[in-house]
Amino acid sequence: MPSFSYKARDQHGKAVSGQLEAANQTAAADLLRQRQVLPLSIEAVAQKTEAGANLVLWQPKVSLAELIIFSRQMYSLMKAGIPIIRAIDSLAESTRSVRFQDVLTDLVEQLQSGRNLSNALASHPTVFNRLTVSMVHVGENTGRLDEAFLQLTYYFEQEMETRKQIKQATRYPMLVLFALVVALFIMNIFVIPQFAAMFSRFNAELPWSTQLLLASSSFFVAYWHLLIIFIIGSVLAIKYYANTPAGSIVWGRWKLKVPIVGGIVYRATLGRFARSFAMMLKAGVPITSALSLVADAVDNDFLGIKIRDMRRNIESGESVLRVSQQSEMFTSLVLQMIAVGEETGQMDEMLTEVAGFYEREVAYDLKSLTAKIEPLLIAVVAAMVLLLALGIFTPMWDMLDAYKGG
């Protein structure tokens, strides 16, 4: 987690300075505002690390299931009045994940050295995102840490349910596509060359379908290793580009425009936005700070830019309804619910309803996703079988007719 040095003024106008850890300068400014401090300047501090100390080729990820168990147990232990250090230490002993056990052990050490829980969580950004850190920070300041962990539990459970539905809906199409690619390689490298050797002995004129199959087979046989290298290289290049600032925006926009699944991804992202935003408002986080945190929680940089634009417009004095209309992210029904929430002062409840609306739509679309994709997969398989049949059996029939005529 990067460190930033800041100069600011407190509520009484007194100059203060110090250092804090945050994901970026915007997050650092949000943390200072939450502490009722007006930032004047925020600068990154160069961090010195020992050579090789942070060289880790691969680390197992902490799953959502483990985070759900952690937040649920922390809620129960906080509710029972168990001290934080003792609670986390007992969870570290009971968890089965070596990676998560190391993280929890480090949290205990940091708490024992005097750091608060939110700062300790922020030192593990790959495990606890900014949303989690901010929720815990609000819980610490309001004395409702148990409620913060309970809300995080609901958030993680909904996130895991959405991911589970997406995996179930895409498992069958991905399996069929993988089988098609494997069959394509096997047919071109091992099967079609056997027929090519047979056709070459007859010196007959071959139809276009057979010539296409033979040309494809020759290309695969000659360059199959280059094809594999090209596919792997393309995947790595796309992943690298998607991790760049400009590429992440392009990738985020592309995901929303993919035929059939783009609309589902869009609604799932908006559901995550509404759920996260409602949770932050319910915890007492200011709207502008909540929008900044939610922009990272949606996991889509293209929509993240729109959400940050909403924040800037709210800071300039516009209403939530107005900036929501300008973003062009929501349907008229959702905008009406936002308007009601703003008028009644129950924005968190209305956003929870919006999240439920999107999540129900996503659940329905995911159930029918396989039915929508199946006709396309059948058409692709039928086209491959037809081309294969025309390419192989047509010249065989011509040769048989010539043999009978002779």
C-alpha positions as CSV (number, residue, x, y, z in Angstrom):
1,M,0.0,0.0,0.0
2,P,1.5,3.4,-1.0
3,S,2.3,6.0,1.6
4,F,1.5,9.7,1.3
5,S,2.7,12.7,3.2
6,Y,0.1,15.4,3.7
7,K,-0.3,18.9,5.0
8,A,-3.8,19.9,6.1
9,R,-5.9,22.0,8.6
10,D,-8.1,20.6,11.3
11,Q,-11.6,21.8,12.3
12,H,-10.1,24.7,14.3
13,G,-7.9,25.8,11.4
14,K,-4.7,24.5,12.9
15,A,-2.0,23.2,10.5
16,V,-1.4,19.5,10.8
17,S,0.9,17.1,8.8
18,G,1.8,13.5,8.7
19,Q,1.7,10.3,6.7
20,L,-1.0,7.8,5.9
21,E,-1.4,4.7,3.6
22,A,-4.0,4.7,0.8
23,A,-4.5,3.2,-2.6
24,N,-4.0,6.6,-4.4
25,Q,-4.1,10.3,-3.7
26,T,-7.9,10.4,-4.1
27,A,-8.3,7.7,-1.4
28,A,-5.8,9.6,0.8
29,A,-7.9,12.8,0.5
30,D,-11.1,10.8,1.3
31,L,-9.5,9.4,4.5
32,L,-8.4,12.9,5.6
33,R,-12.0,14.2,5.0
34,Q,-13.4,11.3,7.1
35,R,-11.1,12.4,9.9
36,Q,-12.6,16.0,9.6
37,V,-9.3,17.3,8.2
38,L,-9.1,19.6,5.2
39,P,-6.1,18.5,3.0
40,L,-3.9,21.2,1.5
41,S,-1.3,19.0,-0.2
42,I,-0.8,15.2,-0.6
43,E,2.4,13.8,-2.0
44,A,3.5,10.2,-2.6
45,V,6.4,9.0,-0.4
46,A,9.0,6.8,-2.0
47,Q,9.1,3.5,-0.3
48,K,12.4,1.6,0.2
49,T,12.3,-2.2,0.3
50,E,15.0,-4.7,0.6
51,A,16.1,-6.4,-2.6
52,G,14.0,-9.4,-3.2
53,A,11.9,-8.9,-0.1
54,N,8.7,-8.4,-2.2
55,L,9.7,-10.8,-5.1
56,V,6.8,-13.2,-5.1
57,L,6.1,-15.1,-8.3
58,W,2.7,-16.4,-7.2
59,Q,0.5,-16.4,-4.1
60,P,-2.8,-18.2,-3.7
61,K,-5.8,-15.9,-3.6
62,V,-8.0,-15.5,-0.6
63,S,-11.5,-16.7,-1.8
64,L,-14.8,-14.9,-1.2
65,A,-15.9,-17.9,0.9
66,E,-13.0,-17.2,3.3
67,L,-13.9,-13.5,3.4
68,I,-17.5,-14.4,4.2
69,I,-16.5,-16.7,7.0
70,F,-14.1,-14.1,8.3
71,S,-16.6,-11.2,8.3
72,R,-19.4,-13.4,9.7
73,Q,-17.2,-14.7,12.6
74,M,-15.9,-11.2,13.2
75,Y,-19.5,-10.0,13.5
76,S,-20.3,-12.7,16.0
77,L,-17.2,-12.2,18.1
78,M,-17.5,-8.3,18.1
79,K,-21.2,-8.7,19.1
80,A,-20.1,-11.0,22.0
81,G,-17.6,-8.4,23.2
82,I,-14.5,-10.3,22.4
83,P,-11.4,-8.1,22.0
84,I,-10.3,-7.6,18.3
85,I,-6.8,-9.0,18.7
86,R,-8.1,-12.1,20.5
87,A,-10.8,-12.5,17.9
88,I,-8.5,-12.3,14.9
89,D,-5.9,-14.5,16.6
90,S,-8.5,-17.2,17.1
91,L,-9.6,-17.0,13.5
92,A,-6.0,-17.3,12.3
93,E,-5.7,-20.6,14.2
94,S,-8.9,-22.0,12.8
95,T,-8.6,-21.0,9.1
96,R,-7.4,-23.7,6.7
97,S,-5.9,-21.3,4.2
98,V,-2.2,-20.9,4.7
99,R,-2.3,-17.6,2.8
100,F,-5.2,-16.2,4.8
101,Q,-3.6,-17.4,8.0
102,D,-0.4,-15.4,7.2
103,V,-2.6,-12.3,6.6
104,L,-4.5,-12.7,9.8
105,T,-1.3,-13.2,11.8
106,D,0.2,-10.1,10.3
107,L,-3.0,-8.2,11.3
108,V,-2.6,-9.4,14.9
109,E,1.1,-8.1,14.9
110,Q,0.1,-4.7,13.5
111,L,-2.8,-4.4,16.1
112,Q,-0.4,-5.3,18.9
113,S,2.0,-2.6,17.6
114,G,-0.7,0.1,18.0
115,R,-2.2,0.4,14.5
116,N,-6.0,0.4,14.1
117,L,-7.8,-2.4,12.2
118,S,-8.6,-0.4,9.1
119,N,-5.0,0.6,8.5
120,A,-3.9,-3.0,9.1
121,L,-6.4,-4.2,6.5
122,A,-5.2,-1.5,4.1
123,S,-1.7,-3.0,4.1
124,H,-3.2,-6.1,2.3
125,P,-4.9,-4.5,-0.7
126,T,-5.0,-7.8,-2.7
127,V,-7.1,-9.4,0.1
128,F,-9.2,-6.4,1.5
129,N,-10.3,-3.9,-1.1
130,R,-10.9,-0.2,-0.4
131,L,-14.6,-0.8,0.2
132,T,-13.8,-3.2,3.0
133,V,-11.2,-0.9,4.6
134,S,-13.6,2.0,4.5
135,M,-16.5,0.1,6.0
136,V,-14.2,-1.1,8.9
137,H,-12.9,2.5,9.3
138,V,-16.4,3.8,9.6
139,G,-17.3,1.0,12.1
140,E,-14.3,1.9,14.2
141,N,-15.2,5.6,14.3
142,T,-18.9,5.1,15.1
143,G,-18.4,2.2,17.6
144,R,-20.4,-0.1,15.4
145,L,-17.7,-2.4,14.1
146,D,-20.0,-5.5,14.4
147,E,-22.6,-3.9,12.1
148,A,-19.8,-3.1,9.6
149,F,-18.8,-6.7,9.4
150,L,-22.4,-7.8,9.2
151,Q,-23.0,-5.5,6.1
152,L,-19.7,-6.8,4.6
153,T,-21.0,-10.4,5.1
154,Y,-24.2,-9.6,3.1
155,Y,-22.1,-7.9,0.4
156,F,-19.7,-10.8,0.0
157,E,-22.5,-13.3,0.0
158,Q,-24.3,-11.5,-2.8
159,E,-21.1,-11.1,-4.8
160,M,-20.3,-14.8,-4.5
161,E,-23.9,-15.7,-5.5
162,T,-23.6,-13.6,-8.6
163,R,-20.3,-15.1,-9.6
164,K,-21.6,-18.6,-9.0
165,Q,-24.6,-17.9,-11.3
166,I,-22.3,-16.6,-14.0
167,K,-20.0,-19.6,-13.8
168,Q,-23.0,-22.0,-14.0
169,A,-24.4,-20.2,-17.0
170,T,-21.1,-20.1,-19.0
171,R,-19.8,-23.5,-18.1
172,Y,-21.6,-25.4,-20.8
173,P,-20.8,-22.9,-23.7
174,M,-17.2,-22.7,-22.7
175,L,-16.9,-26.5,-22.6
176,V,-18.5,-26.8,-26.1
177,L,-16.2,-24.1,-27.5
178,F,-13.1,-25.9,-26.0
179,A,-14.2,-29.2,-27.5
180,L,-14.6,-27.5,-30.9
181,V,-11.1,-26.0,-30.8
182,V,-9.6,-29.4,-29.8
183,A,-11.6,-31.2,-32.5
184,L,-10.4,-28.6,-35.1
185,F,-6.8,-29.2,-34.3
186,I,-7.1,-33.0,-34.3
187,M,-9.1,-33.1,-37.6
188,N,-6.6,-30.8,-39.4
189,I,-3.4,-32.4,-38.1
190,F,-4.3,-36.1,-38.0
191,V,-7.4,-36.9,-39.9
192,I,-7.6,-34.8,-43.0
193,P,-3.9,-35.5,-44.1
194,Q,-4.9,-39.2,-44.4
195,F,-7.6,-38.3,-46.9
196,A,-5.3,-35.9,-48.7
197,A,-2.9,-38.7,-49.4
198,M,-5.7,-40.8,-50.8
199,F,-7.0,-38.0,-53.0
200,S,-3.6,-37.2,-54.4
201,R,-3.3,-40.7,-55.9
202,F,-6.3,-40.2,-58.2
203,N,-5.3,-36.9,-59.7
204,A,-8.9,-35.9,-59.9
205,E,-10.2,-32.3,-59.8
206,L,-11.3,-31.6,-56.2
207,P,-14.3,-29.4,-55.3
208,W,-13.8,-26.1,-53.5
209,S,-14.8,-27.6,-50.1
210,T,-12.2,-30.3,-50.3
211,Q,-9.5,-27.8,-51.5
212,L,-10.4,-25.5,-48.5
213,L,-10.1,-28.5,-46.0
214,L,-6.7,-29.6,-47.6
215,A,-5.4,-26.0,-47.5
216,S,-6.5,-25.6,-43.9
217,S,-4.9,-28.9,-42.9
218,S,-1.6,-28.1,-44.6
219,F,-1.5,-24.8,-42.8
220,F,-2.2,-26.5,-39.4
221,V,0.4,-29.2,-40.0
222,A,3.1,-26.7,-41.1
223,Y,2.4,-24.0,-38.5
224,W,0.6,-25.6,-35.6
225,H,3.4,-24.7,-33.1
226,L,3.3,-21.1,-34.3
227,L,-0.5,-21.1,-33.9
228,I,-0.2,-22.2,-30.3
229,I,2.5,-19.5,-29.7
230,F,0.3,-16.9,-31.4
231,I,-2.8,-17.8,-29.3
232,I,-0.8,-17.8,-26.0
233,G,0.9,-14.6,-27.0
234,S,-2.3,-12.9,-27.9
235,V,-3.9,-13.9,-24.6
236,L,-0.9,-12.5,-22.6
237,A,-0.8,-9.3,-24.7
238,I,-4.6,-8.7,-24.2
239,K,-4.2,-9.3,-20.4
240,Y,-1.2,-6.9,-20.3
241,Y,-3.1,-4.3,-22.3
242,A,-6.2,-4.7,-20.1
243,N,-4.0,-3.9,-17.0
244,T,-2.8,-0.6,-18.4
245,P,-4.8,2.6,-17.6
246,A,-5.9,3.1,-21.2
247,G,-6.5,-0.6,-21.8
248,S,-8.6,-1.1,-18.7
249,I,-11.0,1.5,-19.9
250,V,-11.2,0.0,-23.4
251,W,-11.6,-3.5,-21.9
252,G,-14.3,-2.2,-19.5
253,R,-16.3,-0.7,-22.4
254,W,-15.9,-3.8,-24.6
255,K,-17.2,-6.1,-21.9
256,L,-20.5,-4.2,-21.9
257,K,-20.9,-4.4,-25.7
258,V,-20.3,-8.2,-26.2
259,P,-23.4,-9.7,-27.9
260,I,-25.8,-11.6,-25.6
261,V,-23.6,-11.4,-22.4
262,G,-22.7,-7.7,-22.5
263,G,-26.2,-6.6,-21.2
264,I,-25.9,-9.2,-18.3
265,V,-22.4,-7.9,-17.4
266,Y,-23.8,-4.3,-17.5
267,R,-26.7,-5.0,-15.2
268,A,-24.6,-7.1,-12.8
269,T,-22.1,-4.2,-12.6
270,L,-24.9,-1.7,-11.9
271,G,-26.3,-4.0,-9.2
272,R,-22.8,-4.1,-7.6
273,F,-22.7,-0.3,-7.8
274,A,-26.1,0.1,-6.1
275,R,-25.4,-2.5,-3.4
276,S,-22.0,-1.0,-2.6
277,F,-23.3,2.6,-2.6
278,A,-26.3,1.7,-0.4
279,M,-24.0,0.0,2.1
280,M,-21.6,2.9,2.3
281,L,-24.5,5.5,2.8
282,K,-26.1,3.3,5.4
283,A,-22.7,3.2,7.3
284,G,-22.6,7.0,7.3
285,V,-20.0,7.6,4.6
286,P,-20.4,10.9,2.8
287,I,-21.9,10.7,-0.7
288,T,-18.8,12.0,-2.4
289,S,-16.4,9.7,-0.5
290,A,-18.8,6.7,-1.1
291,L,-18.9,7.3,-4.9
292,S,-15.1,7.4,-5.0
293,L,-14.9,4.0,-3.2
294,V,-17.7,2.5,-5.2
295,A,-15.9,3.5,-8.5
296,D,-13.3,1.0,-7.6
297,A,-15.7,-1.6,-6.2
298,V,-17.6,-2.0,-9.6
299,D,-14.5,-3.5,-11.1
300,N,-15.0,-1.7,-14.5
301,D,-12.8,1.3,-15.2
302,F,-15.1,2.5,-18.0
303,L,-18.1,2.8,-15.6
304,G,-15.7,3.9,-12.9
305,I,-14.9,7.1,-14.9
306,K,-18.7,7.8,-15.1
307,I,-19.1,7.3,-11.3
308,R,-16.2,9.7,-10.6
309,D,-17.8,12.2,-12.9
310,M,-20.9,11.9,-10.8
311,R,-18.9,12.6,-7.7
312,R,-17.3,15.7,-9.2
313,N,-20.7,17.1,-10.3
314,I,-22.1,16.5,-6.8
315,E,-19.2,18.4,-5.3
316,S,-20.1,21.3,-7.7
317,G,-23.6,21.4,-6.2
318,E,-25.8,19.2,-8.4
319,S,-28.2,16.7,-7.0
320,V,-27.8,12.9,-7.1
321,L,-30.8,12.6,-9.5
322,R,-29.3,15.1,-11.8
323,V,-25.9,13.5,-12.0
324,S,-27.5,10.1,-12.4
325,Q,-29.4,11.4,-15.4
326,Q,-26.3,12.9,-16.9
327,S,-24.3,9.6,-16.5
328,E,-26.8,7.8,-18.8
329,M,-26.2,4.7,-16.8
330,F,-29.7,4.0,-15.4
331,T,-33.1,3.3,-16.7
332,S,-36.1,5.6,-16.1
333,L,-37.5,3.2,-13.4
334,V,-34.2,3.3,-11.5
335,L,-34.0,7.1,-11.8
336,Q,-37.5,7.4,-10.3
337,M,-36.4,5.3,-7.4
338,I,-33.3,7.5,-6.9
339,A,-35.6,10.6,-7.0
340,V,-37.8,9.2,-4.3
341,G,-34.8,8.3,-2.2
342,E,-33.4,11.8,-2.5
343,E,-36.7,13.4,-1.6
344,T,-37.5,11.2,1.4
345,G,-33.9,11.0,2.7
346,Q,-33.9,7.2,2.3
347,M,-31.4,6.9,-0.5
348,D,-29.7,3.8,1.0
349,E,-33.1,2.0,1.1
350,M,-33.9,3.0,-2.5
351,L,-30.5,2.0,-3.7
352,T,-30.9,-1.4,-2.0
353,E,-34.2,-1.8,-4.0
354,V,-32.3,-0.8,-7.2
355,A,-29.6,-3.4,-6.4
356,G,-32.3,-6.1,-5.9
357,F,-34.0,-5.0,-9.2
358,Y,-30.8,-5.5,-11.2
359,E,-29.8,-8.7,-9.4
360,R,-33.2,-10.2,-10.2
361,E,-32.8,-9.3,-13.8
362,V,-29.3,-10.8,-13.9
363,A,-30.5,-14.0,-12.3
364,Y,-33.3,-14.3,-14.9
365,D,-31.0,-13.6,-17.8
366,L,-28.4,-16.0,-16.6
367,K,-31.0,-18.8,-16.4
368,S,-31.9,-18.2,-20.0
369,L,-28.4,-17.6,-21.2
370,T,-27.7,-21.2,-22.1
371,A,-30.9,-21.3,-24.1
372,K,-29.8,-18.2,-26.1
373,I,-26.3,-19.5,-26.8
374,E,-27.3,-23.1,-27.7
375,P,-28.7,-22.2,-31.1
376,L,-25.4,-20.4,-32.0
377,L,-23.3,-23.4,-30.9
378,I,-25.5,-25.8,-32.8
379,A,-25.2,-23.6,-35.9
380,V,-21.4,-23.6,-35.6
381,V,-21.2,-27.3,-35.1
382,A,-23.6,-27.9,-38.0
383,A,-21.5,-25.7,-40.3
384,M,-18.3,-27.6,-39.4
385,V,-19.9,-31.0,-39.9
386,L,-21.4,-29.8,-43.3
387,L,-18.0,-28.5,-44.5
388,L,-16.3,-31.7,-43.4
389,A,-18.9,-33.9,-45.1
390,L,-18.8,-31.9,-48.3
391,G,-15.0,-31.8,-48.3
392,I,-14.5,-35.5,-47.8
393,F,-17.5,-37.3,-49.1
394,T,-18.1,-35.3,-52.3
395,P,-14.8,-36.3,-54.0
396,M,-15.2,-39.9,-52.7
397,W,-18.6,-40.1,-54.5
398,D,-17.1,-38.6,-57.7
399,M,-14.3,-41.2,-57.6
400,L,-16.8,-44.0,-57.0
401,D,-18.9,-42.8,-59.9
402,A,-15.8,-42.7,-62.1
403,Y,-14.8,-46.2,-61.0
404,K,-18.3,-47.6,-61.8
405,G,-18.3,-45.8,-65.2
406,G,-14.9,-47.2,-66.0
